[in-house]
């Protein structure tokens, strides 16, 4: 029968030690807790097969399991309803195959983004995304949270770049989908289903990606103005034949700028810069440093008592979003700032007292919903998160999502409660 911690009395941890090796199983410590929920043990399997066996054992023992990569986004989602075991992919970090001629790569889920990019760079290639904290973030982690970054405007999101995936399901099955060639479309597209599922359906152990060449040159420009004028410029750039690899709008009280990046040859970049200058007209322009594209990461820096939310609106609605944030923050005496990508997604930060954070979040969320968008609280003080579904109101797709969860994880083993609607 279950104990107060959720661990069943018939659990025999030595059985798990036999699977992963006793040196790869340890008691959890304070740093392993997620939103105040402390696991009992942490296991680090060394192969996909070991991880699948460990997950099957935990499922059979009625344990609740949290998959973990680099641990950079453990606070995302609702607090877990329970967690007995952390399954870490820290030992699954190999680049298994880089078919540089075909521009594809097979990589294990525990490999950091930075390590993968370094290996690909030796052949002049890259995985065309720039997620948060690439030195620590793992391939499995960015897939589970669908973290793509600023390059998405040119190359698409993770769902566009992943062409194959291997996942361990709670019953111990290693399921594979996709293949090593870009045109492979056989079978169910598990890769897109598991991308962004926050580890609630299975544990990603391997992925196959399409690659792109490293750019020869890169140049970034920044434009300053009002939220309305820069929003208009952003939409005009999108409607043009320009092909930027980065397009972001940064806003804070009395400070707004639009950043644009072009990659390619010197001649090609210069031609695009001239065209964007014609579109911008008299709007103030300056060359931007390369680190301007770390703004989506810098918005997380500072006091951990802040609330950081991810929003999705139409690009033409950025100015309206900023106005909504400014009103809500002003009413609650909060500081605010925004970093938005041109595809309609970005991050908003609110800083101040906890009651004010909750009120402002709910106020802006309602206004964003009227725009047809979404606002998800990714990181916030636990006192704010409790009693609040960070994902917002469930959509019409919620019943389908529940059925998918029941099909893949009928016992509710993986990350219970963390996903949309408490899945």
C-alpha positions in Angstrom: 0.0 0.0 0.0 1.2 3.6 -0.6 3.0 5.5 2.1 2.6 9.3 2.7 5.4 9.9 0.2 3.6 7.9 -2.5 6.1 5.1 -2.4 4.5 1.7 -2.1 5.7 -0.6 0.7 6.6 -3.5 -1.6 9.2 -1.5 -3.5 12.6 -3.1 -3.5 15.2 -0.5 -4.6 17.9 -3.2 -5.0 15.9 -4.5 -8.0 16.4 -1.1 -9.6 20.0 -1.1 -8.7 20.4 -4.4 -10.6 19.0 -2.7 -13.7 21.1 0.6 -13.7 24.0 -0.5 -11.5 24.2 0.4 -7.8 26.7 3.2 -8.5 24.1 4.8 -10.7 21.3 4.9 -8.1 21.3 7.3 -5.2 19.0 8.8 -2.6 17.5 12.2 -3.7 18.7 15.4 -2.1 17.1 18.8 -1.7 18.3 20.0 -5.1 16.3 17.2 -6.8 12.9 18.6 -5.5 10.5 20.0 -8.0 8.2 22.8 -6.8 8.5 21.5 -3.2 7.9 17.9 -4.2 10.8 15.7 -3.2 11.6 12.3 -4.9 13.0 9.4 -3.0 15.7 8.2 -5.4 17.5 9.3 -8.6 18.5 6.7 -11.2 21.0 7.3 -14.1 20.6 4.5 -16.7 23.5 4.1 -19.1 21.6 2.9 -22.2 18.1 3.3 -23.7 17.4 -0.3 -22.9 18.3 0.2 -19.2 16.1 3.3 -19.0 13.2 1.4 -20.5 13.7 -1.5 -18.1 13.9 1.0 -15.2 10.7 2.7 -16.3 8.9 -0.6 -16.6 10.0 -1.6 -13.1 8.8 1.8 -11.7 5.5 1.5 -13.5 5.0 -2.0 -12.1 5.8 -0.8 -8.6 3.2 2.1 -8.9 5.9 4.7 -8.5 5.6 8.2 -10.0 8.5 9.1 -12.2 10.0 12.4 -13.4 12.3 12.3 -16.4 15.2 14.8 -16.2 17.9 16.0 -18.5 20.0 19.0 -17.6 17.5 20.2 -15.0 17.2 23.7 -16.5 13.4 23.7 -16.7 12.3 21.6 -13.7 10.1 24.5 -12.5 8.1 24.6 -15.7 4.5 23.3 -15.6 2.3 22.7 -12.5 3.8 21.2 -9.4 3.8 17.4 -9.8 1.1 15.6 -7.9 3.7 13.2 -6.7 7.3 12.1 -7.5 9.0 9.0 -6.2 11.8 8.5 -8.7 13.9 10.8 -11.0 15.1 9.1 -14.2 18.1 11.0 -15.4 19.5 10.9 -18.9 22.8 12.3 -17.9 24.7 9.2 -19.1 22.9 9.1 -22.4 25.0 11.8 -24.1 26.5 10.3 -27.2 26.3 11.6 -30.8 25.5 8.2 -32.3 25.8 9.1 -36.0 26.5 12.3 -37.9 25.6 11.7 -41.6 27.1 15.0 -42.7 26.6 14.3 -46.4 22.9 13.8 -45.8 22.8 16.6 -43.2 21.2 14.5 -40.4 22.3 13.5 -37.0 21.3 10.8 -34.4 21.9 11.9 -30.8 21.0 10.6 -27.4 18.7 12.6 -25.2 21.2 13.5 -22.5 23.6 15.2 -24.8 23.8 18.9 -24.2 22.9 21.3 -27.0 26.3 23.0 -26.8 28.1 19.6 -27.1 26.0 18.6 -30.1 26.6 22.0 -31.8 30.4 21.6 -31.2 30.4 18.2 -32.9 28.3 19.4 -35.8 30.5 22.5 -36.2 33.5 20.4 -37.1 31.8 19.7 -40.4 30.4 23.2 -40.9 26.9 22.3 -39.8 24.5 23.1 -37.0 21.1 22.2 -35.5 19.3 25.4 -36.4 18.0 26.4 -33.1 19.2 28.4 -30.1 17.3 27.4 -27.0 17.7 28.6 -23.4 20.9 27.7 -21.6 22.5 25.5 -24.3 25.5 24.5 -22.1 23.2 22.7 -19.7 20.0 22.0 -21.7 19.8 18.6 -23.2 18.3 17.3 -26.4 15.6 15.4 -24.6 14.9 18.5 -22.4 14.4 20.9 -25.3 12.2 18.5 -27.1 10.0 17.9 -24.1 9.6 21.6 -23.5 9.6 22.6 -27.3 12.3 25.2 -26.7 13.5 26.4 -30.2 14.8 30.0 -29.8 15.2 32.9 -32.1 16.2 30.9 -35.2 12.7 29.6 -35.5 11.7 32.5 -37.7 13.9 31.1 -40.5 14.2 27.4 -39.9 11.0 26.5 -38.1 10.5 25.0 -34.6 11.7 21.8 -33.2 8.8 20.0 -34.7 10.1 21.0 -38.1 13.6 19.9 -37.4 13.2 16.5 -35.7 12.6 13.7 -38.2 12.9 10.7 -35.9 12.6 9.8 -32.3 13.0 6.9 -29.9 11.0 6.9 -26.6 10.7 4.6 -23.6 7.1 4.0 -22.7 5.9 3.2 -19.2 5.4 -0.5 -20.1 9.1 -0.7 -21.1 8.6 -0.6 -24.8 11.2 1.3 -26.9 9.1 2.9 -29.6 10.6 4.4 -32.7 9.2 6.7 -35.3 10.6 8.4 -38.4 13.9 7.7 -39.9 17.4 8.9 -41.0 16.3 10.7 -44.1 14.3 13.9 -44.3 11.6 12.5 -46.6 10.8 9.5 -44.4 7.1 9.8 -43.5 6.3 6.2 -42.7 4.4 5.4 -39.5 2.9 7.6 -36.8 4.7 10.9 -36.2 5.6 10.3 -32.5 8.3 13.0 -32.7 5.7 15.8 -33.1 3.5 14.3 -30.4 6.2 14.0 -27.8 7.7 17.4 -28.6 6.3 19.8 -25.9 4.6 17.0 -23.9 6.7 17.8 -20.9 7.7 14.1 -20.4 4.1 13.0 -19.6 3.8 10.4 -22.3 7.2 8.7 -22.3 10.9 9.3 -21.9 12.8 10.5 -25.0 16.1 8.6 -25.3 17.2 9.4 -28.9 16.4 11.9 -31.6 17.2 12.3 -35.3 17.4 15.9 -36.7 17.8 17.5 -40.1 20.8 19.9 -40.1 21.7 23.2 -41.8 25.1 24.7 -42.8 26.8 27.2 -40.5 26.4 30.7 -42.0 29.4 32.3 -43.6 28.6 35.7 -42.2 26.0 37.3 -39.9 24.9 40.8 -39.2 22.4 42.2 -36.8 20.6 45.6 -36.8 18.4 47.3 -34.1 15.7 49.8 -34.7 14.2 52.1 -32.0 10.8 53.7 -31.8 7.4 53.3 -30.2 5.7 49.9 -29.7 3.2 50.8 -32.5 5.8 52.0 -35.0 8.1 49.0 -34.5 5.2 46.6 -34.6 4.3 48.0 -38.0 7.9 47.7 -39.1 8.0 44.1 -38.0 4.9 43.2 -39.9 6.2 45.0 -43.0 9.4 43.0 -42.8 7.5 39.8 -42.6 5.4 40.8 -45.6 8.5 41.5 -47.7 10.8 39.1 -49.5 13.5 39.4 -46.8 14.7 36.2 -45.2 16.0 37.2 -41.7 17.2 34.5 -39.4 16.2 36.5 -36.4 13.5 39.0 -35.7 12.6 40.1 -32.2 10.9 42.9 -30.4 12.1 43.9 -27.0 10.0 46.2 -24.8 10.1 47.6 -21.3 8.8 50.9 -19.8 10.2 53.8 -22.1 12.4 51.3 -24.0 11.4 49.5 -27.2 13.6 48.1 -30.0 13.3 45.7 -32.9 16.2 43.5 -33.8 16.8 41.8 -37.1 19.5 39.4 -38.2 20.7 38.3 -41.6 23.0 35.3 -42.3 24.7 34.4 -45.6 27.4 35.9 -47.8 28.6 39.5 -47.4 26.9 40.6 -50.7 23.7 38.8 -49.8 23.5 40.4 -46.4 24.3 43.9 -47.7 21.5 43.6 -50.3 19.0 42.7 -47.5 20.2 45.4 -45.3 19.6 48.0 -48.0 16.1 46.6 -48.5 15.2 46.7 -44.8 16.5 50.3 -44.6 14.1 51.2 -47.4 11.2 49.6 -45.5 12.2 51.3 -42.2 12.5 54.7 -43.7 13.5 57.3 -41.1 13.3 54.8 -38.2 16.5 55.1 -36.1 18.9 52.3 -36.8 22.1 51.0 -35.3 24.3 47.9 -35.7 23.5 45.4 -32.9 26.0 43.2 -31.0 25.8 39.5 -31.4 24.7 39.1 -27.8 21.4 40.9 -28.6 20.1 37.4 -29.5 20.6 36.3 -25.9 17.9 38.6 -24.7 15.4 35.8 -24.5 17.7 34.2 -22.0 18.6 37.3 -20.1 14.9 37.9 -19.3 15.3 35.0 -16.8 18.2 36.6 -15.0 17.7 38.3 -11.7 15.5 37.7 -8.7 13.9 34.3 -8.7 10.8 35.8 -7.1 9.8 37.1 -10.6 7.2 35.6 -12.8 8.2 34.7 -16.4 5.5 33.7 -18.8 5.5 32.4 -22.4 3.0 34.0 -24.6 1.7 33.4 -28.1 -0.2 36.1 -30.1 -0.3 37.2 -33.7 2.8 39.3 -34.6 0.5 42.3 -35.3 -0.7 42.2 -31.7 2.7 42.7 -30.0 1.9 46.4 -29.3 -1.4 45.5 -27.8 0.3 42.9 -25.6 2.8 45.4 -24.4 0.0 47.9 -23.6 -1.8 45.1 -21.6 1.3 44.3 -19.6 2.0 47.9 -18.9 -1.5 48.5 -17.6 -1.6 45.4 -15.4 2.0 45.9 -14.1 1.2 49.6 -13.3 -1.9 48.7 -11.4 0.0 46.3 -9.2 3.3 48.3 -8.9 5.3 45.7 -10.8 8.2 46.0 -13.2 7.8 44.4 -16.6 9.6 43.6 -19.8 9.1 41.5 -23.0 11.2 39.7 -25.5 9.1 38.6 -28.5 9.9 36.6 -31.6 8.3 37.5 -34.9 6.5 34.1 -35.2 4.2 35.3 -32.4 5.8 33.7 -29.3 8.0 35.2 -26.6 8.6 35.7 -22.9 7.2 38.3 -20.5 8.7 39.1 -17.1 6.8 40.6 -14.1 8.7 41.5 -11.0 7.2 42.6 -7.6 5.0 41.4 -4.8 3.4 38.0 -5.0 -0.3 39.0 -4.8 0.4 41.5 -7.5 2.0 38.9 -9.7 -1.1 36.7 -9.5 -3.5 39.5 -10.3 -1.4 40.8 -13.2 -1.0 37.3 -14.7 -4.7 36.6 -14.6 -5.5 40.1 -16.0 -3.1 39.8 -18.9 -4.1 36.2 -19.6 -7.7 37.2 -20.0 -6.8 40.0 -22.4 -4.5 37.8 -24.4 -7.3 35.2 -24.6 -9.5 37.9 -26.2 -6.8 38.3 -28.8 -7.0 34.6 -29.5 -3.6 34.0 -27.9 -2.2 32.1 -24.8 -0.2 33.0 -21.7 1.6 30.3 -19.7 3.4 31.0 -16.5 6.7 29.1 -16.8 8.5 30.2 -13.7 7.0 31.9 -10.6 7.2 31.7 -6.8 5.6 28.5 -5.5 3.1 30.6 -3.5 1.8 32.1 -6.7 1.7 28.8 -8.6 -0.3 26.9 -5.9 -4.0 26.9 -6.6 -3.3 28.2 -10.2 -3.1 26.2 -13.4 0.0 27.7 -15.0 -1.3 26.6 -18.4 -4.5 28.6 -18.3 -7.9 27.4 -19.2 -8.0 24.0 -21.0 -8.8 24.2 -24.7 -11.3 22.2 -26.7 -8.4 19.7 -27.3 -8.3 18.8 -23.6 -10.5 15.6 -23.9 -8.3 14.4 -26.7 -5.1 15.1 -24.7 -6.5 13.2 -21.7 -7.3 10.2 -24.0 -3.7 10.3 -25.4 -2.3 10.3 -21.9 -4.4 7.4 -20.9 -3.3 5.4 -24.0 0.4 6.0 -23.5 0.5 6.1 -19.7 -2.6 4.5 -18.3 -1.2 4.3 -14.7 -0.3 8.0 -14.6 3.3 7.2 -13.9 5.1 10.0 -15.7 5.0 13.6 -14.3 1.4 13.4 -13.0 -0.3 16.7 -12.8 2.4 18.8 -14.5 0.8 19.3 -17.9 -2.2 21.1 -19.2 -5.4 20.6 -17.1 -3.5 18.6 -14.5 -2.6 15.7 -16.9 
